[in-house]
Amino acid sequence: MGVFVFLPLVLPLTAWPIARLAQPRLHPRTAARLLTAAGVVLAVCSTLCLGLIMVVGTAQLPGNPLPDGWSDPEVREAVPYDEVAGKVAIPALVVVTGACARTLWRHSRIRRQAEHALRGLPSSQVAVLPDDTPYAYALPGRERGRIVVSTAMLACLDPHEREALFAHERTHLAARHHRFLLAAQLAARANPFLRPLRTAIAFSAERWADEAAAHTVGDRRLMARTVGKAALVSRPAPTQSLAGFAAPGPVPRRVQALLGPAPDARTWPPAYTAVGLALWMAAAGTTASAFSSANATFALVSVLQAATPL
């Protein structure tokens, strides 16, 4: 087991370069998928290893429900510095579990409140709420989801800009972007080193919807103007797990990207470029995290089986 159990706790640092470089150099759809996959794997591995360390720390507490053999010196030697790490892992895992549970609860509560507010409205995909505050966001549902937009937001846009807004939100619903955003939120709660990925995933999801909507309306300048106009007047989505039209991320960068040429989803950065090296670094870190957590799990299970009396 040894130091392998600690590696997944810090290996998320290897994803920082790609979180910074993927947004301007990869197609946003590719960036969102890659970053989400890496973030989920790194978060699961770090949480698993934190749980393994906690087992050793819990076995040393008086009155614990674990078998007596699990507190033998042979078991504690499986984790270096178990006197400190094993006991610190207990509150750390409690904090991680509580933070993830709170994120899931808040996401579920906001969705229930939004669905309750839409009761009585026509069952169309677009739900227009009479509200003086401009906003628009995609509310996922069990079937197709709905686009929630206020009358104040519609009043700020002309008919062509409204079409661009609806195309943007339809992409959020069709691509299930709320799952990407929720996974990024949970990963950041599980390991603070994954917070840069959360920001990058949220921005990539918005850029993904921007590009899809620009292709649908056939006018990138119209899409850029719509994003900029909405950002000046709107408020963000009620939770970061829902996709809001003018948030998150730096709106000027979204507008600048839309004023440039459309990204090519078929291109892949060469390995000798900065983004190529960052991709390889993130892939290596994710792979090492998976192997380290698997090795630590197998080692500790083997030790615990040997220490547990039949």
C-alpha positions in Angstrom: 0.0 0.0 0.0 2.6 2.5 1.1 2.6 6.0 -0.4 0.4 4.8 -3.3 -2.6 5.5 -1.1 -1.6 9.2 -0.9 -1.0 9.8 -4.6 -4.6 10.1 -5.7 -5.1 12.9 -3.2 -2.6 15.1 -5.1 -2.7 13.8 -8.6 -5.6 16.1 -9.5 -2.9 18.8 -9.8 -1.8 17.2 -13.1 -5.1 18.3 -14.6 -4.6 22.0 -14.0 -2.7 22.7 -17.2 -5.3 21.1 -19.4 -8.1 22.9 -17.5 -6.4 26.2 -18.5 -5.4 25.3 -22.1 -8.3 23.1 -23.3 -10.8 25.9 -23.5 -9.2 28.1 -26.2 -7.5 25.2 -28.1 -10.0 22.3 -28.2 -13.6 22.2 -29.4 -15.8 23.0 -26.4 -17.7 19.7 -26.8 -14.4 17.8 -26.6 -13.1 19.9 -23.8 -16.3 19.4 -21.7 -16.3 15.6 -22.1 -12.6 15.2 -21.5 -12.4 17.4 -18.4 -15.6 15.8 -16.9 -14.3 12.3 -17.4 -10.9 13.2 -15.9 -12.5 15.1 -13.0 -14.9 12.2 -12.1 -12.1 9.6 -12.2 -9.7 11.7 -10.1 -12.5 12.5 -7.6 -13.6 8.9 -7.2 -10.0 7.7 -6.7 -9.1 10.4 -4.2 -12.2 9.7 -2.2 -11.6 6.0 -2.3 -8.1 6.4 -1.0 -9.3 8.8 1.7 -11.7 6.0 2.8 -8.8 3.5 2.9 -6.8 5.7 5.1 -9.8 6.3 7.3 -10.2 2.5 7.9 -6.8 2.4 9.5 -7.5 5.5 11.5 -10.9 4.2 12.7 -9.4 0.9 13.8 -7.2 2.8 16.3 -10.2 4.4 18.1 -11.4 2.8 21.3 -14.8 1.2 21.0 -14.9 1.1 17.2 -17.0 -1.6 15.6 -14.2 -3.0 13.5 -12.5 -6.4 14.1 -9.8 -6.3 16.7 -7.3 -7.6 14.2 -7.6 -4.4 12.1 -5.8 -2.4 14.7 -2.8 -4.7 14.8 0.6 -3.1 14.0 0.8 -5.0 10.7 -2.3 -3.3 9.5 -1.2 0.2 10.7 2.1 -0.3 8.9 0.2 -0.6 5.6 -0.3 3.2 5.7 2.8 5.4 6.5 2.3 8.0 9.2 -1.0 6.3 10.2 -0.9 8.0 13.6 -1.6 11.3 11.8 -3.0 10.5 8.4 -5.5 7.8 9.6 -7.1 10.1 12.2 -7.1 13.2 10.0 -8.8 11.2 7.3 -11.9 10.6 9.5 -13.0 14.3 9.7 -11.8 14.9 6.1 -14.0 12.1 4.7 -17.0 13.4 6.9 -16.5 16.9 5.4 -16.3 15.5 1.8 -19.4 13.3 2.3 -21.3 16.2 3.8 -20.3 18.7 1.1 -21.3 16.2 -1.7 -24.6 15.5 0.1 -25.3 19.2 0.5 -24.6 19.8 -3.2 -27.0 17.0 -4.3 -29.7 18.2 -1.8 -29.4 21.8 -3.0 -29.5 20.7 -6.7 -32.6 18.6 -6.0 -34.3 21.3 -4.0 -33.8 24.0 -6.6 -35.2 21.7 -9.3 -38.2 20.9 -7.2 -38.8 24.6 -6.5 -38.5 25.4 -10.2 -40.8 22.7 -11.2 -43.3 23.8 -8.6 -43.2 27.4 -10.0 -44.0 26.1 -13.5 -47.2 24.2 -12.4 -50.2 25.5 -14.2 -48.3 26.8 -17.2 -48.8 25.3 -20.6 -46.8 22.1 -21.1 -44.6 23.5 -23.9 -40.8 23.3 -23.9 -40.5 27.0 -23.3 -41.9 28.3 -20.0 -42.3 32.1 -19.9 -42.6 33.5 -16.4 -44.0 37.0 -15.8 -41.0 38.5 -14.0 -39.3 41.9 -14.1 -35.9 40.2 -13.6 -34.2 39.1 -16.8 -33.0 35.4 -16.8 -33.1 32.3 -18.9 -31.9 28.8 -18.0 -32.4 25.1 -18.9 -34.4 23.1 -16.4 -33.7 19.4 -17.0 -36.6 16.9 -16.7 -37.2 13.2 -16.8 -38.3 13.4 -20.4 -37.1 16.4 -22.3 -36.8 19.3 -19.8 -37.9 22.9 -20.3 -36.5 26.3 -21.0 -37.3 28.8 -18.3 -37.2 32.4 -19.4 -38.7 35.6 -17.9 -40.7 38.2 -19.8 -38.1 40.8 -18.9 -35.4 38.8 -20.7 -37.6 38.4 -23.8 -38.3 42.1 -23.8 -34.6 42.8 -24.0 -34.1 40.7 -27.1 -35.4 41.1 -30.7 -37.0 38.1 -32.5 -33.7 36.9 -34.0 -31.9 37.1 -30.7 -34.7 35.2 -29.0 -34.2 32.4 -31.6 -30.5 32.3 -30.7 -31.3 32.2 -27.0 -33.7 29.3 -27.4 -31.3 27.4 -29.6 -28.6 27.8 -26.9 -30.8 26.5 -24.2 -32.1 23.6 -26.4 -28.5 22.5 -26.7 -28.1 22.4 -22.9 -31.1 20.2 -22.6 -30.3 17.9 -25.5 -26.7 17.4 -24.4 -27.6 17.0 -20.8 -25.2 19.6 -19.7 -26.7 19.6 -16.2 -25.0 16.2 -15.7 -21.6 17.7 -16.6 -22.1 20.6 -14.3 -23.3 18.5 -11.4 -20.4 16.0 -11.9 -18.0 19.0 -11.8 -19.6 20.3 -8.7 -19.3 17.0 -6.9 -15.7 16.4 -8.0 -14.7 19.9 -6.7 -16.4 19.0 -3.4 -14.6 15.7 -3.2 -11.2 17.2 -3.8 -10.4 21.0 -3.7 -7.6 20.5 -6.3 -10.4 19.9 -8.9 -11.9 23.3 -8.6 -10.1 24.6 -11.7 -11.8 21.7 -13.7 -15.2 22.8 -12.4 -14.7 26.3 -13.8 -13.4 25.0 -17.1 -16.2 22.4 -17.5 -18.8 25.1 -16.8 -17.3 27.4 -19.4 -16.8 24.7 -21.9 -20.5 23.7 -21.6 -21.5 27.3 -22.3 -19.2 27.5 -25.3 -20.5 24.2 -26.5 -24.1 25.6 -26.5 -22.9 28.8 -28.1 -21.3 27.0 -31.0 -24.3 24.7 -31.5 -26.7 27.7 -31.4 -24.6 29.7 -33.8 -24.7 26.8 -36.2 -28.5 26.5 -35.8 -29.2 30.2 -36.5 -26.4 30.4 -39.1 -25.0 33.7 -37.8 -22.1 33.8 -35.3 -22.3 37.6 -34.9 -26.0 37.3 -34.0 -25.1 34.8 -31.4 -22.3 36.9 -30.0 -24.6 39.9 -29.8 -27.2 37.9 -28.0 -24.7 36.6 -25.4 -23.4 40.0 -24.8 -26.8 41.7 -24.5 -28.1 39.1 -22.2 -25.0 39.2 -20.0 -25.6 42.9 -19.4 -29.0 42.5 -17.9 -29.5 38.9 -16.7 -28.8 37.2 -13.4 -27.2 33.7 -13.2 -29.1 30.4 -13.0 -30.4 29.5 -9.5 -27.7 26.9 -9.0 -24.4 26.1 -10.7 -25.7 22.7 -11.6 -28.2 24.3 -14.0 -27.1 26.0 -17.2 -27.8 29.7 -17.4 -27.6 31.7 -20.6 -25.3 34.4 -19.6 -23.3 32.5 -17.0 -20.9 31.1 -16.0 -17.5 32.1 -17.2 -16.1 35.3 -18.7 -18.7 36.5 -21.2 -16.1 38.6 -23.2 -14.2 35.4 -24.0 -17.4 33.8 -25.2 -18.2 36.8 -27.4 -14.6 36.9 -28.7 -14.7 33.2 -29.6 -18.0 33.6 -31.5 -16.6 36.5 -33.5 -13.8 34.3 -34.7 -13.9 31.2 -36.9 -15.9 28.1 -35.7 -13.7 25.5 -34.0 -13.1 22.2 -35.8 -14.1 19.2 -33.8 -12.0 16.9 -35.9 -8.6 18.5 -35.1 -6.5 17.1 -32.3 -3.5 19.0 -30.9 0.0 17.5 -31.7 1.8 16.0 -28.7 4.6 18.5 -28.9 2.4 21.6 -28.4 1.5 23.0 -25.0 -2.1 21.7 -25.1 -0.8 18.3 -26.3 1.6 18.1 -23.4 -1.1 19.1 -21.0 -3.4 16.4 -22.4 -0.7 13.8 -21.9 0.0 15.1 -18.4 -3.7 14.9 -17.4 -4.0 11.4 -19.0 -1.0 10.2 -17.1 -2.2 11.7 -13.8 -5.7 10.2 -14.3 -4.2 6.8 -15.1 -1.7 6.9 -12.3 -4.5 7.8 -9.9 -6.6 4.9 -11.0 -3.7 2.4 -10.7 -2.7 3.8 -7.4 -6.1 3.6 -5.9 -6.6 0.1 -7.2 -3.2 -1.0 -5.8 -3.9 0.5 -2.4 -7.3 -1.1 -2.3 -6.0 -4.5 -3.2 -3.1 -4.2 -0.7 -5.3 -3.1 2.2 -8.0 -5.7 1.5 -5.3 -8.4 1.5 -3.8 -7.1 4.8 -7.3 -6.9 6.4 -8.2 -10.4 5.3 -5.0 -11.7 6.8 -5.6 -9.8 10.1 -9.2 -10.9 10.5 -9.6 -14.1 12.4 -11.8 -16.8 10.8 
